[in-house]
Structure formats: C-alpha cells, structure tokens
C-alpha cells in the first residue's frame, strides 16, 4: 500500500496552477509517483490532497483520494491517508503490512527504487525504514542523525533556524521524505505527534523519534542516485527535474534502437512510443500519446497525440495535431498541418497544406497549398479523397465533399461539389486581361 502526499500549496511556484498539476514530460507531476507505485505492484494507492481536491480529475481509475482538511504538515497528511486506508479495510489493516509514503513533488522515484526500499524494509524486520541520500547541498532538507552504531537516531528539520543546530545542518545525509512503515507502528504513533517546532506543524519524521523512544528499530536505506529524490518547490527545480526525466526518456528510446540525432534539441514525452530504426532529427517535439512505427523519419516537426505507421516521413516543419493517422509509407512534407485526418498508405502531402477532418486515400498526391475547408462557422465536416487522386496546386476542398478514385483537380480550384471517379474537377473564374490598366492607374 502506498500513500502519496500531494496537499502542499506550492506557493513558490508563483502559479495559479496547483503545484502537483504542473506538467512534467507530458504528465501532471503527481502522476509520476502514482504510476511508479502501480508499476511496483501496490495493492492500494491513496493520494492525499487539500480540500480543493485539485488532483482528483487526473488520478487513474482505482487510485483513491484522501483529504487533509487542515494544512498541518506531513504528519497530518499521512494521518488523513491512513484514515482512508483503514476505512477501506473492513477487516482492519494487516499489522505488519508495509505502508510506503511518497511525496507528489518528488516525481522521479521509480518502481525499481520503491521495490528495493520495500525489500530492504522486509529484510531488516524493523518498524520503519527511511530512504536517505547524500547531497552536496542539502539546504532545506531534514538531516539524518545516526547513533554511534550507524542506526537512525532521529531526523532534524532545517526549514527554520530554531529547528536545528549548526552541526546538524552540516550533515550531508538527508531524509528524502520517502518511508516504509509497518502498519501497526504508524497507526499507533501518528496520534502522538506534536507541533512544537518553528513552523507549528506535525512533522512525519517525528514518528522516527517516537518509535526509537518506544524501543523499536528504524533502518535507513541509502539511495545511491540522489537525482531520483529531487523535490520540486519552484520552477527552477521543475526545470532541473524535467531535464533529468527527459534524458532518461531519450536513453530508453535510443537503447531500443531509435536514432535521436541531437537529444539536447529534442523533446519527447513519457507516453510516446517509437519503433526501432526510426530517426528523430533535431528541433522535433513529440508529445502526448503519439505512437511512431519502424523506419520513420521525423524532421524538425511538432507531433501531438498522433499515430505514424512504419516507413512514414514527416517534415521539416510539419505539425501533426490530435487524431492524425499516417499510414505506412505516407509522407507529410514541409509546412504542412494535419488534424484529425487519416492519410492513406503511400499518400503524399508534400508542402504548404492544411488537411483537417479528412480521409485521404492510398497513393494520393495532394498538390502544394491544398486546403480542406472543414468548418462552416458552426460545425466541422469531413472531406473524403479517394485513391490515386492528384490535386492541383492551390486547391481548396470545401467540406462536406468527396473526390473519387483516380481523379484530378485543376490548379486554383475551389471544389464545392463531389468529383466523380476518374474525373477532372475545375472550379475557377475565367481569366480576364484588362489592357492598359497600369497606364490608366498612373494617370
């Protein structure tokens, strides 16, 4: 079972958006520890929110929400989460069941680290295990004080000068805010927390002090990579965490056979899937739930929630919006925008076009500046273009309209009626030349 603390106000973000909902590589920040907990096999995941319930709308099915009614610190947040766990367990919690506590603003903790922490806790057979790490600059973190035998003695908060001594602030080992507690130990200790500190809050690490005073054992599990426990308190920290997360996403794709020519100039969201032997060239952003097949090439383009089958080429300067599907071997060229459209196998939209709400058939070639006029001011309508169609440059297809297989349109046409299969559709005014116009204009 996992409790995720997400009730903090995040005032240092200087934002109208709640801190936990700030985007991190395509996901609200709070979803990173939620998904890690699920991947680690948590039987239940409870997210503790403030009374505003800001994160409720983004939680996956099966994840429970608890409310911390008063902003009384991490101890109060865990108490709210434990109440939810206990009320949802009619037979009561297993006394020895491990309760993992994570922070919603520590997003890079992964399933492997969570699993390792639980395993260390079980192996030690203790009442509580805290995850610690060594930081070169531990400012703002609670310091881990050990006894002469190396066991955890207490955690000292350092947010306010009155909370710690100078010697304690010089300690480099810090409390990451990630714990595992035996259920009975946590339940019996939470009611005894007090707010006798500089901030007047209930600090969760006080549980460690109380357990030690009761004669219980507390272990520490050192996480070697401090990056995975970096907290986000402002936008500078969010940018640093995003950089680390993005590097990991790039590495995962490259180790799976994807060529990312310049990772420093490429943005790929966490939910993106890319097949092997695909090449992603610099200044490309691939966002949302985009899926890209094998042997594709994407050049200097922006892709959001779209599907590219094998052998597709995009860009440079392509913009693929949600609902776009590019079938095998199709091509979207330079300065082309596609939205909610199905581009058929080996079809081409080479350049300077907008294709919205359209079906484009196999091996069709849309000439430069082909536009689907899909909106009549009130409703969206679809355009259906058949197979092996060739549109002339500067063709506008005014939906709803269909163009049959093996058809053509004349350059500069505005097509408002269906074009039968095998036909040439021309819709433009006849040219009129007014001789002497320039001279008359000068006079």
For each residue, the residues with C-beta under 8 A, 3 or more apart:
1: 42 43 44 45 46 85 93 97 98 99 100 183
2: 37 40 42 44 45 46 99 100 101 102 114
3: 46 48 78 81 82 85 99 100 101 102
4: 30 33 34 37 45 46 47 48 102 103 104
5: 8 48 74 77 78 81 101 102 103 104 177
6: 20 30 47 48 49 55 103 104 105
7: 48 49 50 67 68 71 77 80
8: 5 19 20 50 104 105
9: 18 19 50 71
10: 13 15 18 19 20 105 233
11: 14
12: 233 234
13: 10 17 19 22 233 234 235 238
14: 11 234 235
15: 10 19 22 235
16:
17: 13 21 22
18: 9 10 21 22 52 54 55
19: 8 9 10 13 15 22 29 105 232
20: 6 8 10 28 29 30 54 55 104 105
21: 17 18 28 29 30 54 55 58
22: 13 15 17 18 19 28 29 232 238
23: 26 27 28 29
24: 27 28 29 32 107 238 241 242 245 270
25: 242 245 246 249 268 269 270
26: 23 269 270 271 272 287 288
27: 23 24 31 32 35 269 270 271
28: 20 21 22 23 24 31 55 58
29: 19 20 21 22 23 24 32 104 105 107 232 238
30: 4 6 20 21 33 34 47 55 58 104 107
31: 27 28 34 35 58 59 60
32: 24 27 29 35 36 107 108 109 245
33: 4 30 36 37 102 103 104 106 107 109
34: 4 30 31 37 38 45 47 59 60 63
35: 27 31 32 38 39 60
36: 32 33 39 40 102 109 110 111 114
37: 2 4 33 34 40 42 45 100 102 111 114
38: 34 35 41 42 45 60 63
39: 35 36 110 111
40: 2 36 37 111 114 115 118
41: 38 115
42: 1 2 37 38 45 100
43: 1
44: 1 2 64 85 88
45: 1 2 4 34 37 38 42 62 63 64
46: 1 2 3 4 63 64 65 66 81 84 85
47: 4 6 30 34 55 59 63 64 65 66 104
48: 3 4 5 6 7 66 67 68 77 78 80 81 84
49: 6 7 52 53 54 55 56 65 66 67 68
50: 7 8 9 53 54 67 68 71
51: 67 68 69
52: 18 49
53: 49 50 56 65 67
54: 18 20 21 49 50
55: 6 18 20 21 28 30 47 49 58 59 65 104
56: 49 53 59 65
57:
58: 21 28 30 31 55
59: 31 34 47 55 56 63 65
60: 31 34 35 38 63
61:
62: 45
63: 34 38 45 46 47 59 60
64: 44 45 46 47 84 88
65: 46 47 49 53 55 56 59 84
66: 46 47 48 49 80 81 83 84
67: 7 48 49 50 51 53 80
68: 7 48 49 50 51 71 72 76 77 80
69: 51 80
70: 76
71: 7 9 50 68 76
72: 68 75 76 195 201 202
73: 76 77 195 199 201 202 203 204
74: 5 77 78 177 201 202 203 204 205
75: 72 78 79 190 193 201 202 203 204 206 207
76: 68 70 71 72 73 79 80 201 202
77: 5 7 48 68 73 74 80 81 204
78: 3 5 48 74 75 81 82 101 186 190 204
79: 75 76 82 83 190 191 193 202
80: 7 48 66 67 68 69 76 77 83 84
81: 3 5 46 48 66 77 78 84 85 101
82: 3 78 79 85 86 99 186 187 190
83: 66 79 80 86 87
84: 46 48 64 65 66 80 81 87 88
85: 1 3 44 46 81 82 88 89 93 99
86: 82 83 89 92 93 187
87: 83 84
88: 44 64 84 85
89: 85 86 92 93
90:
91:
92: 86 89
93: 1 85 86 89 97 183 184 187
94: 97 183
95: 182 183 184
96: 182 183 184
97: 1 93 94 182 183
98: 1 118 121 122 180 181 182 183
99: 1 2 3 82 85 180 181 182 183 186
100: 1 2 3 37 42 114 117 118 178 179 180
101: 2 3 5 78 81 177 178 179 180 181 204
102: 2 3 4 5 33 36 37 106 109 114 177 178
103: 4 5 6 33 106 177 178 231
104: 4 5 6 8 20 29 30 33 47 55 107
105: 6 8 10 19 20 29 231 232 233
106: 33 102 103 109 176 177 178 229 230 231 232
107: 24 29 30 32 33 104 232 241 245
108: 32 227 228 229 230 241 244 245
109: 32 33 36 102 106 113 114 178 228 229
110: 36 39 113 114 228
111: 36 37 39 40 114 115
112: 115 116
113: 109 110 116 117 131 223 228
114: 2 36 37 40 100 102 109 110 111 117 118
115: 40 41 111 112 118 119
116: 112 113 119 120 221
117: 100 113 114 120 121 129 131 178 180 221
118: 40 98 100 114 115 121 122 180
119: 115 116 122 123
120: 116 117 123 124 129 219 221
121: 98 117 118 124 126 128 129 180 219 221
122: 98 118 119 125
123: 119 120
124: 120 121 129 217 219
125: 122 217
126: 121 129 182 216 217 218 219
127: 181 182 185 211 216 217 218
128: 121 179 180 181 182 185 186 207 208 211 216 218 219
129: 117 120 121 124 126 179 180 218 219 220 221
130: 144 152 155 175 176 178 179 205 208 218 219 220 221
131: 113 117 176 178 179 220 221 222 223 229
132: 144 173 174 175 176 220 221 222 223
133: 173 174 176 222 223 224 225 226 229
134: 172 173 174 222 226
135: 138 141 172 174 226
136: 172
137:
138: 135 141 143 158 171 172 173 174
139: 158
140: 158 159 233
141: 135 138 158 174 175 176
142: 155 156 157 158 174 175 177 203 205
143: 138 155 156 158 164 168 169 171 173 174 175
144: 130 132 152 155 171 173 174 175 220
145: 152 153 154 155 156 168 171
146: 149 150 151 152 153 173 220
147: 150 151 152 153
148:
149: 146
150: 146 147
151: 146 147 217 218 219 220
152: 130 144 145 146 147 155 208 212 218 219 220
153: 145 146 147 212
154: 145 205 208 209 212
155: 130 142 143 144 145 152 175 205 208 209
156: 142 143 145 163 164 165 168 171
157: 142 160 163 164 197 203 205
158: 138 139 140 141 142 143 163 164 168 169
159: 140 163 198 199
160: 157 163 197 198 199
161: 164 198
162: 197 198
163: 156 157 158 159 160 197 198 199
164: 143 156 157 158 161 168 169
165: 156 168 169
166: 169 170
167: 170 171
168: 143 145 156 158 164 165 171
169: 143 158 164 165 166
170: 166 167
171: 138 143 144 145 156 167 168 174
172: 134 135 136 138
173: 132 133 134 138 143 144 146 222
174: 132 133 134 135 138 141 142 143 144 171
175: 130 132 141 142 143 144 155 205
176: 106 130 131 132 133 141 223 229
177: 5 74 101 102 103 106 142 204 229 231
178: 100 101 102 103 106 109 117 130 131 229
179: 100 101 128 129 130 131 204 207
180: 98 99 100 101 117 118 121 128 129
181: 98 99 101 127 128 185 186 207
182: 95 96 97 98 99 126 127 128 185 186
183: 1 93 94 95 96 97 98 99 186 187
184: 93 95 96 187 188
185: 127 128 181 182 188 189 207 211 216
186: 78 82 99 128 181 182 183 189 190 207
187: 82 86 93 183 184 190
188: 184 185 191 192
189: 185 186 192 193 207 210 211 214
190: 75 78 79 82 186 187 193 207
191: 79 188
192: 188 189 210
193: 75 79 189 190 202 203 204 206 207 210
194: 202 206
195: 72 73 200 201 202
196:
197: 157 160 162 163 200 201 203
198: 159 160 161 162 163
199: 73 159 160 163
200: 195 197
201: 72 73 74 75 76 195 197
202: 72 73 74 75 76 79 193 194 195 206
203: 73 74 75 142 157 193 197 206
204: 73 74 75 77 78 101 177 179 193 207
205: 74 130 142 154 155 157 175 208 209
206: 75 193 194 202 203 209 210
207: 75 128 179 181 185 186 189 190 193 204 210 211
208: 128 130 152 154 155 205 211 212 218
209: 154 155 205 206 212 213
210: 189 192 193 206 207 213 214
211: 127 128 185 189 207 208 214 216 218
212: 152 153 154 208 209 215 216 218
213: 209 210
214: 189 210 211
215: 212
216: 126 127 128 185 211 212
217: 124 125 126 127 151
218: 126 127 128 129 130 151 152 208 211 212
219: 120 121 124 126 128 129 130 151 152
220: 129 130 131 132 144 146 151 152
221: 116 117 120 121 129 130 131 132
222: 131 132 133 134 173
223: 113 131 132 133 176 226 228 229
224: 133
225: 133 228
226: 133 134 135 223 229 230
227: 108 230 244
228: 108 109 110 113 223 225
229: 106 108 109 131 133 176 177 178 223 226
230: 106 108 226 227 237 240 241 244
231: 103 105 106 177 237
232: 19 22 29 105 106 107 237 238 241
233: 10 12 13 105 140 237
234: 12 13 14 237 238
235: 13 14 15 238 239
236: 239 240
237: 230 231 232 233 234 240 241
238: 13 22 24 29 232 234 235 241 242
239: 235 236 242 243
240: 230 236 237 243 244
241: 24 107 108 230 232 237 238 244 245
242: 24 25 238 239 245 246
243: 239 240 246 247
244: 108 227 230 240 241 247 248
245: 24 25 32 107 108 241 242 248 249 270
246: 25 242 243 249 250 263 267 268
247: 243 244 250 251 263
248: 244 245 251 252
249: 25 245 246 252 253 268 269 270 272
250: 246 247 253 254 260 263 266 268
251: 247 248 254 255
252: 248 249 255 256
253: 249 250 256 258 260 268 274
254: 250 251 257 258 259 260 263
255: 251 252
256: 252 253 274 276
257: 254 275 276 277
258: 253 254 274 275 276 277 278 279 280
259: 254 277 278 279 280
260: 250 253 254 263 266 268 280
261: 266 279 280 281 282
262: 265 266 281 282
263: 246 247 250 254 260 266
264:
265: 262 282 283
266: 250 260 261 262 263 280 282 283 284 285 286
267: 246 284 285 286 287
268: 25 246 249 250 253 260 272 274 280 285 286
269: 25 26 27 249 272 286 287 288 290
270: 24 25 26 27 245 249
271: 26 27 288 289 290
272: 26 249 268 269 286 287 288 289 290 291 292
273: 290 291 292
274: 253 256 258 268 278 280 286 291 292
275: 257 258 278 292 293 294 295 296 310
276: 256 257 258 294
277: 257 258 259 294 295
278: 258 259 274 275 292 293 294 295 296 297 298
279: 258 259 261 296 297 298
280: 258 259 260 261 266 268 274 284 286 298
281: 261 262 284 297 298 299 300 315 316
282: 261 262 265 266 300
283: 265 266 300
284: 266 267 280 281 298 299 300 301 302 303 315
285: 266 267 268 301 302 303
286: 266 267 268 269 272 274 280 290 292 298 303
287: 26 267 269 272 290 302 303 304 305
288: 26 269 271 272 304 305 322
289: 271 272 305
290: 269 271 272 273 286 287 303 304 305 306 307 308 320
291: 272 273 274 306 307 308
292: 272 273 274 275 278 286 296 298 303 308 312
293: 275 278 296 308 309 310 311 312 328
294: 275 276 277 278 310 311
295: 275 277 278 310 311
296: 275 278 279 292 293 308 310 311 312 313 314
297: 278 279 281 312 313 314
298: 278 279 280 281 284 286 292 301 303 308 313 314 315 318
299: 281 284 313 314 315 316 318
300: 281 282 283 284 315 316 317
301: 284 285 298 314 315 316 317 318 319 320
302: 284 285 287 318 319 320
303: 284 285 286 287 290 292 298 306 308 314 318 320
304: 287 288 290 320 321 322
305: 287 288 289 290 321 322 323
306: 290 291 303 320 321 322 323 324 325 326 338
307: 290 291 324 325 326
308: 290 291 292 293 296 298 303 312 314 326
309: 293 312 325 326 327 328 330 345
310: 275 293 294 295 296 328 329
311: 293 294 295 296 328 329
312: 292 293 296 297 308 309 326 327 328 329 330 331 332
313: 296 297 298 299 330 331 332 333
314: 296 297 298 299 301 303 308 318 320 326 331 332
315: 281 284 298 299 300 301 318 332 333 334
316: 281 299 300 301 334
317: 300 301 334 335 336
318: 298 299 301 302 303 314 315 332 333 334 335 336 337 338
319: 301 302 336 337 338
320: 290 301 302 303 304 306 314 324 326 332 337 338
321: 304 305 306 324 337 338 339 340
322: 288 304 305 306 339 340
323: 305 306 339 340 341
324: 306 307 320 321 338 339 340 341 343
325: 306 307 309 341 342 343
326: 306 307 308 309 312 314 320 330 332 338 343
327: 309 312 330 342 343 344 345 346 347 362
328: 293 309 310 311 312 345 346
329: 310 311 312 345 346
330: 309 312 313 326 327 343 344 345 346 347 348
331: 312 313 314 347 348 349 350
332: 312 313 314 315 318 320 326 336 338 343 349
333: 313 315 318 336 348 349 350 351
334: 315 316 317 318 350 351 352
335: 317 318 351 352 353
336: 317 318 319 332 333 349 350 351 352 353 354 355
337: 318 319 320 321 353 354 355 356
338: 306 318 319 320 321 324 326 332 341 343 349 354 355 356
339: 321 322 323 324 354 355 356 357
340: 321 322 323 324 356 357
341: 323 324 325 338 355 356 357 358 359 360 372
342: 325 327 358 359 360
343: 324 325 326 327 330 332 338 347 349 355 360
344: 327 330 347 359 360 361 362 363 364 387
345: 309 327 328 329 330 362 363
346: 327 328 329 330 362 363
347: 327 330 331 343 344 360 361 362 363 364 365 366
348: 330 331 333 364 365 366
349: 331 332 333 336 338 343 353 355 360 366 370
350: 331 333 334 336 353 365 366 367 368
351: 333 334 335 336 368
352: 334 335 336 368 369
353: 335 336 337 349 350 366 368 369 370 371
354: 336 337 338 339 371 372
355: 336 337 338 339 341 343 349 358 360 366 370 372
356: 337 338 339 340 341 372 374 380
357: 339 340 341 372 374 380 381 382 383 399
358: 341 342 355 372 374 382 383 384 385 397 399
359: 341 342 344 382 383 384 385
360: 341 342 343 344 347 349 355 364 366 385
361: 344 347 364 385 386 387 388 389 405
362: 327 344 345 346 347 387 388
363: 344 345 346 347 387 388
364: 344 347 348 360 361 385 386 387 388 389 390
365: 347 348 350 389 390 391
366: 347 348 349 350 353 355 360 370 385 389 391 395
367: 350 370 390 391 392 393 394 395 411
368: 350 351 352 353 393 394
369: 352 353 393 394 395
370: 349 353 355 366 367 391 393 394 395 396 397
371: 353 354 395 396 397
372: 341 354 355 356 357 358 383 396 397 399
373: 396 397 398 399
374: 356 357 358 380 381 382 383 399
375: 379 380 381
376: 379 381
377:
378:
379: 375 376
380: 356 357 374 375 399
381: 357 374 375 376 399 400
382: 357 358 359 374 399 400
383: 357 358 359 372 374 397 399 400 401 402 403
384: 358 359 401 402 403
385: 358 359 360 361 364 366 389 391 397 402 403
386: 361 364 389 402 403 404 405 406 407 421
387: 344 361 362 363 364 405 406
388: 361 362 363 364 405 406
389: 361 364 365 366 385 386 403 404 405 406 407 408
390: 364 365 367 407 408 409
391: 365 366 367 370 385 395 397 403 408 409
392: 367 395 408 409 410 411 412 413
393: 367 368 369 370 411 412
394: 367 368 369 370 411 412 413
395: 366 367 369 370 371 391 392 409 410 411 412 413 414 415
396: 370 371 372 373 413 414 415
397: 358 370 371 372 373 383 385 391 401 403 415
398: 373 401 414 415 416
399: 357 358 372 373 374 380 381 382 383
400: 381 382 383
401: 383 384 397 398 415 416 417 418 419
402: 383 384 385 386 418 419
403: 383 384 385 386 389 391 397 407 409 415 418 419 425
404: 386 389 407 418 419 420 421 422 423
405: 361 386 387 388 389 421 422
406: 386 387 388 389 421 422
407: 386 389 390 403 404 419 420 421 422 423 424 425
408: 389 390 391 392 423 424 425
409: 390 391 392 395 403 413 415 419 424 425 426
410: 392 395 413 424 425 426 427 428
411: 367 392 393 394 395
412: 392 393 394 395 428
413: 392 394 395 396 409 410 425 426 427 428
414: 395 396 398 427 428
415: 395 396 397 398 401 403 409 419 425 427
416: 398 401 427
417: 401 425 427
418: 401 402 403 404
419: 401 402 403 404 407 409 415 423 424 425
420: 404 407 423
421: 386 404 405 406 407
422: 404 405 406 407
423: 404 407 408 419 420
424: 407 408 409 410 419
425: 403 407 408 409 410 413 415 417 419
426: 409 410 413
427: 410 413 414 415 416 417
428: 410 412 413 414
429:
430:
431:
432:
433:
434: 437
435:
436: 439 440
437: 434 440 441
438: 441 442
439: 436 442 443
440: 436 437 443
441: 437 438
442: 438 439
443: 439 440
